[in-house]
Amino acid sequence: MTDGAQRIAIVTGAGHGIGREIAIQLAAEGITVVVADISADRAQAVAGEIGEQAFSYRVDVRDRDSIDALVTAVIDRFGRIDILVNNAGIYPNSPFLETSEEEWDAVFDTNLKGMFLISQAVARRMTEQGIKGRIVNLSSGASISGRAGAAHYCSSKAAINMLTKVMAIELTPKGITVNAVAPGLIEVPDWEHTDEYINAIVSGIPAGRIGQPADIARAVTFLVSPDSDFISGSVMFVDGGSSAGRTTLPLSKRRDR
């Protein structure tokens, strides 16, 4: 993908959880990783954990100036960007009738607008330099299956699926593949789910377990590898089979007559 050059990846929201695991896995594949997060401390901690193949930058994906500063800094330091993983996102829970306009805007500004802004900035640099790049957007099982308390989150993730497809249509001819990974329920530090909620989710997962950040990181690693060269515009569900259908229904049988 880079004619033998060292590949450079930006991972947003890489200071914790899924983003952290993605950054670690990409670095293990020999990729130099820019650990980008709204928290400079978290970004520095993850970069330090990875070692010399990682560098930290603070970025607010809602702010075009912050994004431009990040992209310029990466180009100045490394000369190129080969991979962008759009992982930054927030997921508050509020009943629909109680969701404020401010909370709605915060979710869409971070999850969708931020993805648009940084993808546009990075893709422009990729095309200018003729780089056959990779962009991976983090979607969610919530993009196709609604749940109470997440009107804003589910809507933002559904929009990400379509954004991914349109980006793929326009950017793939330029040599940049664009795909999305849609996690199911993933266990991350400091989550606040109740046992009741977790058990309800697991009951609908054919694999019989919730996911781990490493499950998502492996999918992302595949999508940025040469093996995925003919894949673009896809949404890969990594959810143990929970998106396959109504998994908790019993076998359908005709009534005796």
N, C-alpha and C positions, 0 to 999 in steps of 0.2 A: 504493500500500500504506500510505502514511502521510499521505494527504490533503495532499500537497505539502510536508510537513515533512522536514527533513533526516533521512535514515535513519542509524541507529546500529547497528553490527555488532560483535559480540564474536567473535574468532577465537582458539580455544585452540591451544596448541602452535604459535603463530605466530612463534616466535623463529628458526625455521630451516626449510629444506626446503620441503615442500608448503605448510605453514601460512604461511610467509613469502610465498610467491608468491600465495596466496589473498588475504592482507591487501593486498598491493600492487595486485592486480587490482581488488579491491572499492573501494579508494581511488581508482583510476583511473576508476571509474564514478561518482564523486562521493559515495560513502558514507564517513561518518566511521567509522574502524576503531579498535577497542580491541585492541591487540596484547597478548594474554595468553599468558604462558609461565611455566613453573616457574623459568626463569632470568631474573631481572630484567635482567641485562646484555644478554642476547640480545634481550629484548623492547624494551629501550630502543634498541638498535642498529637494529632493523627500523623502529621508529616514527620514529627520526631519519632513516632512509633515505627513508621515505615523505614526511615533512614535516608540515605543520600539520594535515593531515586524519587524523593518527594519534596515539594516546595509548597508553602502555604501562602494564601492570599485571602484577605477579607473582601467579600463582595456582597452587595445587596442587589439581588437580581431584579428588584422592582425599580431600580434607578439606572437609567441609561448611562449616566456619567460614570457610575461605579463600574458598570460592565465594560465600558470603553477603556477605563483605566486598567482593568484586569487584562483585557485582550491585548492592549498595547504593551503592558509589562511582560506578558508571556512571549509575545513576538520579539520584543527587545532582548529578552533573556535567551530564548531558545531558537528564535528564527522561524518558528512554524507552530501550527496547531493541527494535529491529525485527528483527534478524537474529542468529542464533547458528550458528556453524560449529564443530562438534565435531571438531577435528582432532587433539587431543592423543592420543598413543599411544606404546607401546613395543613392540619386536619382537625380544626375545632369541631365540636358537636353542639348543635343548638336546634331545638324544635323549630320547624318551619315558621310558625306564627310568632316565634320569639327571636328569630334571627335578625340582627340589626343590619342596616345598610353598610355600616363600617366593617362588620365582620364579613359580610358577603364580598365587599371590595377587597379586603385583605386576602381572602382566599384566592380570588381570581387574579389579583395583582401578583401574588407570589407564584401560584401554581401554573397559570396560563400566560399572563402578560410577561412575566419574568422569563419563561421558557422561550417565548417569541423573541424577546429583545436579545438575549444572549445567543440564541441560535442564529439570528440574522447577522449579528456582529461577527460571529465566528465563521459562518458560512461565506460571508463576503471575503474574509481573509483567505479561506481555503480556495475559493474560486480564483482570486487574484493570483495565488501562487500555483495554481494547477494541482492542488493536493487532492488525492483520492481519499476523502475523509470519511469519517463515521460519526453519525449523531444518533444517540440513543436517548429517548425520552421515557421517563418513569410515569407510567399510567397507573391503573389500579383495577382490581376486580370490580370496584365501585363504579367503573365507567360503564358497565353494562348491567349492573344489579343495584338498584337503589336501596337505601336503608334509612330508617328514621333518624333524624338529627343531622343528616349530612346532605341536605339539598344543595348547598354551595359546593361541597367537596365532590360529590358525585357528578354534578354538572361540570365542574372544572376538569375532571378526569375524562369525562365523555368528550369534551372539547379537545383534549389533548390527543385522543385517538384520531380525530378528523384532522387536526393540525399536522399530525405525523404523516397522514396520507397525502395531504396537499404538499407538504414539504418534500416528500419523496417524489411526487410527480415532477416538481420543478427542479429539484437538486440532483436527482439520480443521473439525468443526462449530463450533468457537470462533473460526475465522478464521485458524488457524495451520497452514500446510502443513509436513509433515515428510517429507523424502526422504533418501536416502543416495547417496553417490558411492563406487563401488568401483574403486579404481585397480588396474591391473596393475603390472608392475615399472616403477618410476619412478626415474630417475637423480637422486640427491640428493647434496649434498656429504658427504664423509667416509663414504660407504658402504663396506662391507667385503666385497662379493661377489667371488668369484673369476671369472676369465674363463670357466672351465668352466661355472659356474652361469649366468652371463649368456648365454653362447652357447646353452646348453640351453633357456633361457627364450625367447630370440629365435627359435629354430627352430620354436616353437609359436605365434608371433604372425603372423597373416596380413599385418599391416601391415609386417612385416619390421624393426621397430625397437622399442626400449624407449621408455617414455614420459618426458615432461618435466613438471616441476611446473606449467608453464603449461597443459598439457593438462587437468590436474585443476582448476586455477583457473578456466578457461573454463567447465567444467561447473558448478562451484559458482556462478559468476556468473549463469549462465542460471537455475539453480534458485532464486535469490533475486530474480530479476527479475519484473516483471509478466507476462512472457510465459509463466511457469510456473504461473499462477494455478490451473489445473485439474489440476495434477500433485501428488499426495500419496500417500505410502506406497510410492513406487517406489525401486528400487535401480538406479542407473545405472552400468553397467560401462564404464569408460574404460580400455580395455586393448588396443586395436588388433585386437580380434577374438579374443583368445586364449580367452575364455570361451565361444565359440560351439560348441566341441566338440573332438573329437580331431583336431586340425589337422595332425598329422604323419603320419596314415595315408595310404597310397597309394590310388588309385582301386580300388574293389572290382570284381573281375571273376570271372565263373564259370570254373572250371577246364575246360579242353578235355576232352572225353570220347571 
